[in-house]
Amino acid sequence: MTRGRSGASYNPPMLTFADVEAAAARLRGVAHRTPILQSRMLDAELGCEVFLKAENLQRMGAFKFRGGYNAINALTSAERDRGVFAFSSGNHAQAVALAARLHGCRATILMPSDAPAMKLAATRGYGAEVITYDRYRDDRSALAARLCAERGAVLIPPYDHYDVMAGQGTCALEIVEDVPSLDALIVCVGGGGFLSGCTVAAQAVQPGIKLYGAEPEAGNDVQQSLRSGHIVHIDVPKTICDGQQTQAVGERPWEIIRDRVTDILCVDDATVVAAMRLAFERLKVVLEPSGACALATLMAHRERFRGQRVAVTLSGGNIDVARFASLLA
């Protein structure tokens, strides 16, 4: 059942495991089944058994491909003929651009003018039209709504959309299928689409597993929301984790996060860089800051997970050489 799209279609009250299974069927043979990485050194250093889901090796370099492809694939032919519209700081932009190209439909993407140059170039390289805006002055949602209406396109938002959430949840479905008896799963969180989808998938297969969101300290809106019991809005956070510069969790993801996620844990930018360095030097893996946030969170909160079996999402690796080198220098 296709859901969460623009227009008069029916929106159900909650994402279900059946939605994630349907997304997995759509993505089979299209998305990569990314590997689980392990390191004895990392286990010894952190005091727990760590399983790293390498979504930096996913198509277009991040987990976002799963949700973008699933959402476009779930559209009718008539809807795809109208073209799709998305707004994103980078990885959802690339995901929708690539998924649209694979489906032969037009894509227009609204991106902040200060988005990483690599992500802007890649989005255009996949064939999408890119429109830029000032993330600190412009109202992204209002601008996106106007531009989408002008083009008559179907909006594919980055997280507050059931088909996007279901697609992202296939990442956790693979994790719990590949790694039995996990105690915890740590997932980076911005708008909450990834965390909510992963929560539904993981707890359906391993009911006892605890879900944790990983968030930069400078942008802890989801942590504030979970602890206050309602959605908290903040200013655009100033953090190196550009994929997590959201101002509030999405309403649909919040329905799941507020009731089923154990906690949201925060980490500072310096520890994110340390996680990027560790992944590069010890695991030979390149991560962008947001892609390293979940690993950094485990590093910062290792005492909470001591002696446990913990899965961690390495959610993306889209960073250019100069930026990567400057952060690790």
C-alpha contacts under 8 A as a table, 3 or more apart, distances in Angstrom:
res1	aa1	res2	aa2	distance
1	M	19	D	7.57
1	M	74	A	7.90
2	T	5	R	7.67
2	T	71	A	7.98
2	T	74	A	5.57
2	T	75	L	6.88
2	T	163	D	6.77
3	R	9	S	6.87
3	R	10	Y	6.65
3	R	11	N	5.77
3	R	12	P	7.61
3	R	161	H	7.44
3	R	162	Y	5.76
3	R	163	D	6.14
4	G	9	S	7.50
4	G	10	Y	7.64
4	G	11	N	5.75
4	G	160	D	7.92
4	G	161	H	4.85
4	G	162	Y	5.18
4	G	163	D	6.73
5	R	9	S	6.99
5	R	154	V	7.12
5	R	155	L	6.68
5	R	156	I	7.01
5	R	161	H	6.99
6	S	9	S	7.29
6	S	154	V	6.15
6	S	155	L	6.12
12	P	15	L	7.60
14	M	252	R	7.42
14	M	255	E	7.18
14	M	256	I	7.64
15	L	19	D	6.70
15	L	162	Y	6.32
15	L	165	M	7.80
15	L	166	A	7.27
15	L	197	G	7.69
15	L	200	V	7.48
16	T	19	D	5.32
16	T	20	V	6.91
16	T	200	V	6.70
17	F	20	V	5.06
17	F	21	E	6.27
17	F	200	V	5.97
17	F	201	A	5.80
17	F	204	A	6.64
18	A	21	E	4.98
18	A	22	A	6.13
19	D	22	A	5.07
19	D	23	A	6.22
19	D	163	D	7.67
19	D	166	A	5.73
20	V	23	A	4.97
20	V	24	A	6.17
20	V	166	A	4.52
20	V	167	G	6.38
20	V	169	G	5.95
20	V	170	T	6.03
20	V	197	G	7.51
20	V	201	A	6.62
21	E	24	A	4.98
21	E	25	A	6.36
21	E	170	T	7.52
22	A	25	A	5.15
22	A	26	R	6.44
23	A	26	R	5.07
23	A	27	L	6.16
23	A	70	N	5.86
23	A	163	D	7.65
23	A	166	A	6.04
23	A	167	G	5.28
23	A	170	T	6.98
24	A	27	L	5.10
24	A	28	R	5.96
24	A	167	G	7.11
24	A	170	T	5.77
25	A	28	R	5.25
26	R	30	V	7.95
26	R	70	N	6.53
26	R	73	N	7.30
27	L	30	V	5.15
27	L	31	A	5.41
27	L	66	R	7.06
27	L	69	Y	7.47
27	L	70	N	6.84
28	R	31	A	6.40
29	G	32	H	7.37
31	A	58	Q	7.00
31	A	59	R	6.53
31	A	65	F	7.45
31	A	66	R	6.70
32	H	57	L	7.91
32	H	58	Q	5.67
32	H	59	R	6.68
33	R	58	Q	7.77
33	R	174	E	7.41
34	T	53	K	6.86
34	T	54	A	5.81
34	T	55	E	6.08
34	T	57	L	6.41
34	T	58	Q	6.34
35	P	53	K	6.15
35	P	54	A	5.80
36	I	51	F	6.06
36	I	52	L	5.29
36	I	53	K	4.72
36	I	54	A	6.27
36	I	175	I	7.63
36	I	178	D	8.00
37	L	51	F	5.91
37	L	52	L	4.89
37	L	53	K	6.46
37	L	54	A	6.94
38	Q	42	L	7.84
38	Q	50	V	6.41
38	Q	51	F	5.49
38	Q	52	L	6.36
39	S	42	L	5.16
39	S	43	D	6.30
39	S	50	V	7.55
39	S	283	L	7.47
40	R	43	D	5.04
40	R	44	A	6.17
41	M	44	A	5.21
41	M	45	E	6.11
42	L	45	E	5.05
42	L	46	L	6.01
42	L	50	V	7.26
43	D	46	L	5.40
43	D	47	G	5.63
43	D	48	C	5.23
43	D	49	E	5.09
43	D	50	V	5.88
44	A	47	G	5.22
44	A	48	C	7.05
46	L	298	L	7.89
46	L	299	M	6.62
46	L	302	R	5.82
46	L	306	R	7.29
47	G	302	R	7.19
47	G	303	E	7.97
47	G	305	F	7.75
47	G	306	R	5.11
47	G	307	G	5.99
48	C	305	F	6.53
48	C	306	R	5.10
48	C	307	G	4.60
48	C	308	Q	5.15
48	C	309	R	6.19
48	C	310	V	7.09
49	E	307	G	7.11
49	E	308	Q	6.17
49	E	309	R	4.76
49	E	310	V	6.08
50	V	309	R	6.17
50	V	310	V	5.04
50	V	311	A	5.82
50	V	312	V	7.23
51	F	179	V	8.00
51	F	309	R	7.71
51	F	310	V	6.16
51	F	311	A	4.52
51	F	312	V	6.13
52	L	311	A	5.83
52	L	312	V	4.93
52	L	313	T	5.94
52	L	314	L	6.46
53	K	175	I	7.05
53	K	311	A	7.20
53	K	312	V	6.13
53	K	313	T	4.90
53	K	314	L	5.69
53	K	315	S	7.82
54	A	57	L	5.85
54	A	58	Q	7.62
54	A	313	T	6.73
54	A	314	L	5.11
54	A	315	S	6.92
55	E	58	Q	4.97
55	E	61	G	7.01
55	E	62	A	5.37
55	E	63	F	5.38
55	E	313	T	6.97
55	E	314	L	5.55
55	E	315	S	4.91
55	E	316	G	5.77
56	N	61	G	4.82
56	N	62	A	4.97
56	N	63	F	7.31
56	N	286	V	7.59
56	N	287	L	6.71
56	N	291	G	7.31
56	N	314	L	6.23
56	N	315	S	5.72
56	N	316	G	4.03
56	N	317	G	4.56
56	N	318	N	7.61
57	L	61	G	5.53
57	L	62	A	6.93
57	L	316	G	7.66
57	L	317	G	7.55
58	Q	61	G	5.02
58	Q	62	A	5.36
58	Q	63	F	6.24
58	Q	65	F	7.40
59	R	62	A	6.72
59	R	65	F	6.40
60	M	65	F	6.76
60	M	91	N	7.90
60	M	94	Q	6.65
60	M	95	A	6.57
60	M	98	L	7.61
61	G	316	G	5.64
61	G	317	G	5.54
61	G	318	N	5.85
62	A	65	F	6.47
62	A	91	N	6.68
62	A	315	S	5.65
62	A	316	G	4.08
62	A	317	G	6.48
62	A	318	N	7.36
63	F	66	R	5.88
63	F	67	G	7.74
63	F	168	Q	6.65
63	F	171	C	7.32
63	F	315	S	5.75
63	F	316	G	6.61
64	K	67	G	5.55
64	K	68	G	6.23
64	K	91	N	6.16
64	K	92	H	5.44
64	K	95	A	5.73
64	K	168	Q	6.76
65	F	68	G	5.17
65	F	69	Y	5.86
65	F	92	H	7.25
65	F	94	Q	7.82
65	F	95	A	4.46
65	F	96	V	7.27
65	F	98	L	7.94
65	F	99	A	7.33
66	R	69	Y	5.54
66	R	70	N	6.14
66	R	95	A	7.84
66	R	164	V	7.58
66	R	167	G	4.77
66	R	168	Q	5.43
66	R	170	T	7.37
66	R	171	C	7.95
67	G	70	N	5.16
67	G	71	A	6.06
67	G	95	A	7.92
67	G	163	D	6.62
67	G	164	V	3.92
67	G	165	M	6.26
67	G	166	A	6.76
67	G	167	G	3.96
67	G	168	Q	5.00
68	G	71	A	5.35
68	G	72	I	6.39
68	G	92	H	6.85
68	G	95	A	5.35
68	G	96	V	4.93
68	G	99	A	6.30
68	G	156	I	7.54
68	G	164	V	6.05
68	G	167	G	7.42
69	Y	72	I	5.34
69	Y	73	N	5.93
69	Y	95	A	7.10
69	Y	96	V	6.79
69	Y	99	A	4.86
69	Y	100	A	7.70
69	Y	167	G	7.62
70	N	73	N	5.11
70	N	74	A	6.04
70	N	163	D	6.17
70	N	164	V	6.52
70	N	166	A	7.77
70	N	167	G	5.47
71	A	74	A	5.26
71	A	75	L	6.75
71	A	156	I	7.06
71	A	163	D	4.87
71	A	164	V	5.52
71	A	167	G	7.53
72	I	75	L	5.35
72	I	80	R	7.29
72	I	84	V	7.97
72	I	96	V	7.87
72	I	99	A	6.91
72	I	100	A	6.95
72	I	103	H	7.73
72	I	156	I	7.89
73	N	76	T	7.97
73	N	103	H	7.47
74	A	163	D	7.50
75	L	79	E	5.90
75	L	80	R	6.32
76	T	79	E	5.16
76	T	80	R	6.34
77	S	80	R	5.11
77	S	81	D	6.16
78	A	81	D	5.08
78	A	82	R	6.72
79	E	82	R	5.30
79	E	83	G	7.02
79	E	153	A	7.89
79	E	154	V	6.69
80	R	83	G	5.22
80	R	84	V	6.83
80	R	105	C	5.86
80	R	106	R	7.90
80	R	154	V	7.69
81	D	105	C	6.28
81	D	106	R	7.73
82	R	105	C	7.93
82	R	106	R	7.67
82	R	152	G	6.34
82	R	153	A	5.13
82	R	154	V	6.82
83	G	105	C	5.57
83	G	106	R	4.50
83	G	107	A	5.71
83	G	108	T	7.83
83	G	152	G	7.78
83	G	153	A	4.97
83	G	154	V	6.32
84	V	100	A	7.50
84	V	105	C	7.45
84	V	106	R	6.24
84	V	107	A	4.90
84	V	108	T	6.43
84	V	153	A	5.01
84	V	154	V	4.66
84	V	155	L	5.84
84	V	156	I	6.70
85	F	107	A	5.76
85	F	108	T	4.85
85	F	109	I	5.76
85	F	110	L	7.87
85	F	148	C	6.04
85	F	153	A	5.88
85	F	154	V	5.88
85	F	155	L	4.77
85	F	156	I	5.98
86	A	92	H	7.84
86	A	93	A	6.63
86	A	96	V	7.14
86	A	107	A	7.80
86	A	108	T	6.53
86	A	109	I	4.87
86	A	110	L	6.24
86	A	144	A	7.65
86	A	155	L	5.87
86	A	156	I	5.14
86	A	157	P	5.56
86	A	158	P	7.17
87	F	92	H	7.69
87	F	93	A	6.62
87	F	109	I	5.50
87	F	110	L	4.48
87	F	111	M	5.91
87	F	140	R	7.78
87	F	144	A	6.78
87	F	156	I	7.97
87	F	157	P	6.41
87	F	158	P	6.86
88	S	91	N	7.02
88	S	92	H	5.62
88	S	93	A	5.24
88	S	109	I	7.31
88	S	110	L	6.43
88	S	111	M	5.36
88	S	112	P	7.51
88	S	158	P	6.55
89	S	92	H	7.42
89	S	93	A	7.04
89	S	111	M	5.48
89	S	112	P	5.94
89	S	115	A	5.61
89	S	242	D	6.96
89	S	243	G	6.26
90	G	93	A	5.07
90	G	94	Q	6.28
90	G	111	M	7.08
90	G	115	A	6.52
90	G	116	P	7.30
90	G	119	K	5.16
90	G	120	L	6.80
90	G	123	T	7.75
90	G	243	G	7.07
91	N	94	Q	5.11
91	N	95	A	6.10
91	N	119	K	7.03
91	N	243	G	7.36
91	N	318	N	7.76
92	H	95	A	4.86
92	H	96	V	6.05
92	H	158	P	5.88
93	A	96	V	5.42
93	A	97	A	6.09
93	A	109	I	6.13
93	A	110	L	7.94
93	A	111	M	7.54
93	A	123	T	6.15
94	Q	97	A	5.02
94	Q	98	L	6.02
94	Q	119	K	7.07
94	Q	122	A	6.51
94	Q	123	T	4.67
94	Q	126	Y	7.28
95	A	98	L	5.29
95	A	99	A	5.98
96	V	99	A	5.02
96	V	100	A	5.82
96	V	107	A	7.28
96	V	156	I	7.84
97	A	100	A	5.22
97	A	101	R	6.26
97	A	107	A	5.92
97	A	108	T	7.88
97	A	109	I	7.77
97	A	123	T	5.99
97	A	124	R	7.87
97	A	126	Y	5.58
97	A	127	G	6.57
97	A	128	A	5.39
98	L	101	R	5.10
98	L	102	L	6.26
98	L	123	T	7.80
98	L	126	Y	5.41
98	L	127	G	7.77
99	A	102	L	5.06
99	A	103	H	6.29
100	A	103	H	5.06
100	A	104	G	5.97
100	A	105	C	5.11
100	A	106	R	6.34
100	A	107	A	6.12
101	R	104	G	4.93
101	R	105	C	6.06
101	R	106	R	7.37
101	R	126	Y	6.79
101	R	127	G	6.89
102	L	105	C	7.90
106	R	128	A	7.00
107	A	127	G	7.61
107	A	128	A	4.95
107	A	129	E	6.39
108	T	128	A	5.53
108	T	129	E	4.70
108	T	130	V	5.97
108	T	131	I	7.53
109	I	128	A	6.71
109	I	129	E	6.14
109	I	130	V	4.89
109	I	131	I	6.15
110	L	130	V	5.92
110	L	131	I	4.80
110	L	132	T	5.68
110	L	133	Y	7.22
110	L	144	A	6.89
111	M	115	A	6.85
111	M	120	L	7.74
111	M	130	V	6.81
111	M	131	I	6.14
111	M	132	T	4.81
111	M	133	Y	6.31
112	P	115	A	5.33
112	P	132	T	5.23
112	P	133	Y	4.84
112	P	134	D	5.61
112	P	135	R	5.43
113	S	132	T	5.02
113	S	133	Y	5.37
113	S	134	D	5.80
113	S	135	R	7.43
114	D	117	A	7.86
114	D	134	D	7.61
114	D	135	R	7.93
115	A	119	K	6.93
115	A	120	L	6.72
115	A	242	D	7.63
116	P	119	K	5.38
116	P	120	L	6.47
116	P	319	I	7.70
117	A	120	L	5.07
117	A	121	A	6.07
118	M	121	A	5.18
118	M	122	A	6.06
118	M	318	N	7.51
118	M	319	I	6.82
118	M	320	D	6.10
119	K	122	A	5.07
119	K	123	T	6.09
119	K	318	N	7.14
119	K	319	I	7.99
120	L	123	T	5.30
120	L	124	R	6.40
120	L	130	V	7.73
121	A	124	R	5.23
121	A	125	G	5.93
122	A	125	G	4.72
122	A	126	Y	6.29
123	T	126	Y	5.35
123	T	127	G	6.96
123	T	128	A	6.10
123	T	130	V	7.45
124	R	127	G	5.21
124	R	128	A	5.09
124	R	129	E	6.37
124	R	130	V	6.54
125	G	128	A	7.32
133	Y	138	D	6.65
133	Y	140	R	7.78
134	D	137	R	5.51
134	D	138	D	5.50
135	R	138	D	5.78
135	R	139	D	7.61
135	R	140	R	7.11
135	R	236	V	7.69
136	Y	236	V	6.77
138	D	143	L	7.62
139	D	142	A	5.51
139	D	143	L	6.10
140	R	143	L	5.15
140	R	144	A	5.95
141	S	144	A	5.12
141	S	145	A	6.11
142	A	145	A	5.15
142	A	146	R	6.29
143	L	146	R	5.26
143	L	147	L	6.19
144	A	147	L	5.23
144	A	148	C	5.85
145	A	148	C	5.22
145	A	149	A	6.11
146	R	149	A	5.23
146	R	150	E	6.19
147	L	150	E	5.06
147	L	151	R	6.35
148	C	151	R	5.29
148	C	152	G	6.02
148	C	153	A	5.44
148	C	154	V	7.15
148	C	155	L	6.67
149	A	152	G	4.94
149	A	153	A	6.65
150	E	153	A	7.97
156	I	161	H	7.39
156	I	164	V	7.91
157	P	160	D	6.21
157	P	161	H	6.37
157	P	164	V	7.93
158	P	161	H	7.45
158	P	164	V	7.18
158	P	191	G	7.77
158	P	193	G	7.51
159	Y	164	V	6.23
159	Y	165	M	6.37
159	Y	191	G	5.76
159	Y	192	G	6.28
159	Y	193	G	4.22
159	Y	194	F	7.35
159	Y	250	G	6.64
159	Y	253	P	7.49
160	D	164	V	7.66
160	D	165	M	7.50
160	D	191	G	7.38
160	D	192	G	7.77
160	D	193	G	6.37
160	D	250	G	4.95
160	D	251	E	6.47
160	D	252	R	5.59
160	D	253	P	6.42
161	H	164	V	5.36
161	H	165	M	6.16
161	H	193	G	7.65
161	H	252	R	6.98
162	Y	165	M	5.01
162	Y	166	A	6.04
162	Y	252	R	7.41
163	D	166	A	5.04
163	D	167	G	6.16
164	V	167	G	5.17
164	V	168	Q	6.28
164	V	193	G	6.98
165	M	168	Q	5.18
165	M	169	G	6.18
165	M	193	G	4.80
165	M	194	F	6.17
165	M	196	S	6.78
165	M	197	G	4.82
165	M	253	P	7.66
166	A	169	G	5.01
166	A	170	T	6.82
166	A	197	G	5.42
167	G	170	T	5.54
167	G	171	C	7.88
167	G	197	G	7.44
168	Q	171	C	5.91
168	Q	172	A	7.91
168	Q	193	G	6.99
168	Q	194	F	5.16
168	Q	197	G	5.70
168	Q	198	C	6.76
169	G	172	A	5.49
169	G	173	L	6.41
169	G	194	F	6.46
169	G	195	L	7.82
169	G	196	S	7.45
169	G	197	G	3.87
169	G	198	C	4.17
169	G	199	T	7.39
169	G	200	V	7.10
169	G	201	A	5.71
170	T	173	L	4.78
170	T	174	E	6.28
170	T	197	G	7.65
170	T	198	C	7.15
170	T	201	A	7.04
171	C	174	E	5.40
171	C	175	I	6.49
171	C	198	C	6.83
172	A	175	I	4.82
172	A	176	V	6.19
172	A	197	G	7.94
172	A	198	C	4.88
172	A	199	T	7.70
172	A	201	A	6.02
172	A	202	A	5.63
173	L	176	V	5.47
173	L	177	E	6.14
173	L	198	C	7.25
173	L	201	A	5.30
173	L	202	A	5.92
173	L	205	V	7.68
174	E	177	E	5.09
174	E	178	D	6.04
175	I	178	D	5.21
175	I	179	V	5.91
175	I	202	A	7.90
175	I	311	A	7.62
176	V	179	V	5.21
176	V	180	P	6.16
176	V	182	L	7.55
176	V	202	A	6.04
176	V	205	V	6.68
176	V	206	Q	6.90
177	E	180	P	6.86
177	E	205	V	7.72
179	V	182	L	6.88
181	S	206	Q	7.18
181	S	309	R	7.55
182	L	185	L	7.51
182	L	206	Q	7.62
182	L	209	I	6.13
182	L	308	Q	7.79
182	L	309	R	5.12
182	L	310	V	6.09
182	L	311	A	7.18
183	D	208	G	7.23
183	D	209	I	5.08
183	D	210	K	6.27
183	D	308	Q	5.96
183	D	309	R	5.26
183	D	310	V	5.96
184	A	209	I	5.31
184	A	210	K	4.63
184	A	211	L	5.85
184	A	212	Y	7.38
184	A	308	Q	7.61
184	A	309	R	6.67
184	A	310	V	4.87
184	A	311	A	6.32
185	L	209	I	7.19
185	L	210	K	6.35
185	L	211	L	5.11
185	L	212	Y	6.24
185	L	310	V	5.73
185	L	311	A	4.68
185	L	312	V	5.84
185	L	313	T	7.97
186	I	211	L	6.13
186	I	212	Y	4.78
186	I	213	G	5.83
186	I	214	A	6.58
186	I	294	A	5.85
186	I	295	L	7.98
186	I	298	L	7.72
186	I	310	V	7.52
186	I	311	A	6.30
186	I	312	V	4.92
186	I	313	T	6.53
187	V	194	F	7.38
187	V	195	L	5.80
187	V	198	C	7.88
187	V	211	L	7.62
187	V	212	Y	6.29
187	V	213	G	5.10
187	V	214	A	5.82
187	V	294	A	5.69
187	V	312	V	6.37
187	V	313	T	5.51
188	C	194	F	7.56
188	C	195	L	6.94
188	C	213	G	5.55
188	C	214	A	4.43
188	C	215	E	6.21
188	C	290	S	7.22
188	C	291	G	7.57
188	C	293	C	6.06
188	C	294	A	5.19
188	C	313	T	7.15
188	C	315	S	7.30
189	V	192	G	5.32
189	V	193	G	7.80
189	V	194	F	6.79
189	V	195	L	6.00
189	V	213	G	5.54
189	V	214	A	5.65
189	V	215	E	5.75
189	V	222	V	7.81
189	V	244	Q	6.87
190	G	193	G	7.92
190	G	215	E	7.09
190	G	222	V	7.69
190	G	243	G	7.13
190	G	244	Q	4.49
190	G	245	Q	6.89
190	G	246	T	5.66
190	G	248	A	7.92
190	G	249	V	6.83
191	G	244	Q	7.59
191	G	246	T	6.10
191	G	247	Q	7.96
191	G	248	A	6.39
191	G	249	V	4.37
191	G	250	G	5.42
191	G	253	P	7.66
192	G	195	L	5.23
192	G	196	S	5.87
192	G	249	V	5.64
192	G	250	G	6.26
192	G	253	P	5.29
192	G	254	W	7.09
192	G	257	I	7.72
193	G	196	S	5.38
193	G	197	G	6.06
193	G	250	G	7.53
193	G	253	P	5.58
194	F	197	G	5.34
194	F	198	C	6.02
195	L	198	C	5.15
195	L	199	T	6.00
195	L	213	G	6.55
195	L	253	P	7.75
195	L	257	I	7.49
196	S	199	T	5.04
196	S	200	V	6.40
196	S	253	P	5.22
196	S	254	W	7.60
196	S	256	I	5.78
196	S	257	I	5.87
197	G	200	V	5.37
197	G	201	A	6.34
197	G	253	P	7.81
198	C	201	A	5.14
198	C	202	A	5.82
199	T	202	A	5.35
199	T	203	Q	5.96
199	T	211	L	6.31
199	T	256	I	7.72
199	T	257	I	7.86
199	T	260	R	7.23
199	T	261	V	7.13
200	V	203	Q	5.65
200	V	204	A	6.17
200	V	256	I	7.83
201	A	204	A	5.35
201	A	205	V	6.69
202	A	205	V	5.51
202	A	206	Q	5.84
202	A	207	P	7.37
202	A	209	I	7.13
203	Q	206	Q	4.94
203	Q	207	P	4.32
203	Q	208	G	6.82
203	Q	209	I	6.11
204	A	207	P	5.75
206	Q	209	I	5.77
210	K	261	V	6.96
210	K	262	T	5.97
211	L	260	R	7.61
211	L	261	V	5.06
211	L	262	T	5.58
211	L	263	D	7.26
212	Y	261	V	6.07
212	Y	262	T	5.81
212	Y	263	D	5.19
212	Y	264	I	5.55
212	Y	265	L	6.96
213	G	261	V	7.60
213	G	263	D	6.50
213	G	264	I	4.46
213	G	265	L	6.08
213	G	294	A	7.69
214	A	264	I	5.98
214	A	265	L	5.22
214	A	266	C	5.83
214	A	267	V	7.49
214	A	293	C	6.20
214	A	294	A	5.15
214	A	297	T	5.99
215	E	219	G	6.88
215	E	220	N	6.07
215	E	222	V	7.79
215	E	223	Q	7.80
215	E	244	Q	7.45
215	E	264	I	7.04
215	E	265	L	6.25
215	E	266	C	4.77
215	E	267	V	6.44
215	E	293	C	6.82
215	E	294	A	7.77
215	E	297	T	7.88
216	P	219	G	5.46
216	P	220	N	6.25
216	P	239	T	7.09
216	P	241	C	7.13
216	P	244	Q	7.55
216	P	266	C	5.29
216	P	267	V	5.06
216	P	268	D	5.80
216	P	269	D	6.84
216	P	293	C	7.23
217	E	220	N	5.40
217	E	266	C	5.08
217	E	267	V	5.29
217	E	268	D	5.33
217	E	269	D	7.75
218	A	237	P	5.60
218	A	238	K	6.27
218	A	239	T	6.10
218	A	268	D	7.44
219	G	234	I	7.60
219	G	236	V	7.61
219	G	237	P	4.89
219	G	238	K	7.45
219	G	239	T	7.43
219	G	244	Q	7.50
219	G	245	Q	6.68
219	G	246	T	7.47
219	G	247	Q	7.54
220	N	223	Q	5.28
220	N	224	Q	6.25
220	N	266	C	6.86
221	D	224	Q	5.06
221	D	225	S	6.04
221	D	231	I	7.94
221	D	232	V	5.77
221	D	233	H	6.35
221	D	234	I	6.25
221	D	247	Q	6.72
221	D	248	A	5.91
221	D	249	V	7.27
222	V	225	S	4.86
222	V	226	L	6.09
222	V	231	I	7.49
222	V	232	V	7.19
222	V	248	A	6.85
222	V	249	V	5.99
222	V	264	I	6.96
223	Q	226	L	5.24
223	Q	227	R	6.24
223	Q	263	D	7.48
223	Q	264	I	4.98
223	Q	265	L	7.00
223	Q	266	C	7.77
224	Q	227	R	5.31
224	Q	228	S	6.01
224	Q	231	I	7.95
224	Q	232	V	6.35
225	S	228	S	5.24
225	S	229	G	5.74
225	S	230	H	5.16
225	S	231	I	4.75
225	S	232	V	5.03
226	L	229	G	5.31
226	L	230	H	6.88
226	L	231	I	7.72
226	L	257	I	7.64
226	L	258	R	5.73
226	L	263	D	7.46
226	L	264	I	7.39
229	G	258	R	7.04
231	I	248	A	6.83
231	I	249	V	6.72
231	I	254	W	7.62
232	V	248	A	6.16
232	V	249	V	7.84
233	H	247	Q	5.51
233	H	248	A	4.84
234	I	237	P	7.58
234	I	247	Q	5.00
234	I	248	A	6.65
235	D	247	Q	5.92
236	V	245	Q	5.95
236	V	246	T	6.43
236	V	247	Q	5.62
237	P	245	Q	5.41
237	P	246	T	7.29
237	P	247	Q	7.33
238	K	245	Q	7.30
239	T	242	D	6.67
239	T	245	Q	7.20
239	T	269	D	6.70
240	I	269	D	6.47
240	I	289	P	6.28
240	I	290	S	7.87
241	C	244	Q	5.50
241	C	245	Q	6.87
241	C	269	D	7.70
241	C	288	E	7.83
241	C	289	P	4.88
241	C	290	S	4.57
241	C	293	C	7.74
242	D	245	Q	5.46
242	D	289	P	7.45
242	D	290	S	6.70
243	G	246	T	7.86
243	G	290	S	5.64
244	Q	290	S	6.49
246	T	249	V	7.53
249	V	253	P	7.05
249	V	254	W	6.37
250	G	253	P	5.43
250	G	254	W	5.97
251	E	254	W	5.04
251	E	255	E	6.55
252	R	255	E	5.40
252	R	256	I	7.40
253	P	256	I	5.56
253	P	257	I	6.17
254	W	257	I	4.90
254	W	258	R	5.72
255	E	258	R	6.04
255	E	259	D	7.10
256	I	259	D	5.67
256	I	260	R	5.86
256	I	261	V	7.51
257	I	260	R	5.43
257	I	261	V	5.04
258	R	261	V	6.45
261	V	264	I	7.77
265	L	297	T	6.70
265	L	301	H	7.95
266	C	297	T	6.46
267	V	271	T	6.63
267	V	272	V	7.18
267	V	293	C	7.47
267	V	296	A	6.74
267	V	297	T	5.53
267	V	300	A	6.63
268	D	271	T	5.61
268	D	272	V	6.59
269	D	272	V	4.94
269	D	273	V	6.36
270	A	273	V	5.18
270	A	274	A	6.34
271	T	274	A	4.79
271	T	275	A	6.16
271	T	296	A	5.69
271	T	297	T	7.99
271	T	299	M	7.84
271	T	300	A	7.25
272	V	275	A	5.06
272	V	276	M	6.30
272	V	289	P	6.20
272	V	292	A	6.02
272	V	293	C	5.65
272	V	295	L	7.91
272	V	296	A	5.06
272	V	297	T	7.93
273	V	276	M	4.97
273	V	277	R	6.19
273	V	289	P	6.92
273	V	292	A	7.92
273	V	327	L	6.61
273	V	328	L	6.60
274	A	277	R	5.03
274	A	278	L	6.10
274	A	296	A	7.31
274	A	328	L	7.98
275	A	278	L	5.00
275	A	279	A	6.05
275	A	292	A	5.96
275	A	293	C	7.68
275	A	295	L	6.24
275	A	296	A	5.09
275	A	299	M	7.73
276	M	279	A	5.22
276	M	280	F	6.18
276	M	286	V	7.10
276	M	287	L	5.81
276	M	288	E	7.28
276	M	289	P	7.00
276	M	292	A	5.83
276	M	328	L	7.78
277	R	280	F	5.12
277	R	281	E	5.95
277	R	328	L	6.40
278	L	281	E	5.27
278	L	282	R	5.56
278	L	283	L	7.20
279	A	282	R	5.60
279	A	283	L	4.91
279	A	284	K	6.18
279	A	285	V	5.25
279	A	286	V	6.77
279	A	287	L	7.35
280	F	283	L	5.71
280	F	284	K	4.53
280	F	285	V	4.74
280	F	286	V	5.55
280	F	287	L	7.72
281	E	284	K	5.75
281	E	285	V	7.83
286	V	317	G	5.69
287	L	290	S	7.92
287	L	291	G	5.38
287	L	292	A	5.79
287	L	314	L	7.26
287	L	316	G	5.96
287	L	317	G	4.11
287	L	318	N	7.10
287	L	319	I	7.33
288	E	291	G	5.02
288	E	292	A	6.33
288	E	316	G	6.05
288	E	317	G	4.70
288	E	318	N	5.66
288	E	319	I	5.28
288	E	324	F	7.56
289	P	292	A	5.22
289	P	293	C	6.34
290	S	293	C	5.08
290	S	315	S	7.20
290	S	316	G	7.03
291	G	294	A	7.29
291	G	313	T	7.71
291	G	314	L	5.13
291	G	315	S	4.28
291	G	316	G	4.28
291	G	317	G	6.20
292	A	295	L	5.42
292	A	296	A	6.07
292	A	314	L	5.90
292	A	315	S	7.14
292	A	316	G	7.71
293	C	296	A	5.01
293	C	297	T	6.08
293	C	314	L	7.97
294	A	297	T	5.02
294	A	298	L	6.43
294	A	312	V	6.12
294	A	313	T	6.25
294	A	314	L	6.95
295	L	298	L	5.16
295	L	299	M	6.33
295	L	312	V	6.22
295	L	313	T	7.41
295	L	314	L	7.12
296	A	299	M	4.97
296	A	300	A	6.16
297	T	300	A	5.05
297	T	301	H	6.02
298	L	301	H	5.18
298	L	302	R	5.34
298	L	305	F	7.70
299	M	302	R	5.31
301	H	304	R	5.79
301	H	305	F	7.32
302	R	305	F	5.35
302	R	306	R	6.16
303	E	306	R	5.21
305	F	308	Q	5.54
305	F	310	V	7.42
319	I	323	R	6.64
319	I	324	F	6.29
320	D	323	R	5.53
320	D	324	F	6.13
321	V	324	F	5.12
321	V	325	A	6.00
322	A	325	A	5.20
322	A	326	S	6.08
323	R	326	S	5.14
323	R	327	L	6.24
324	F	327	L	5.39
324	F	328	L	6.34
325	A	328	L	5.23
325	A	329	A	5.77
326	S	329	A	5.13
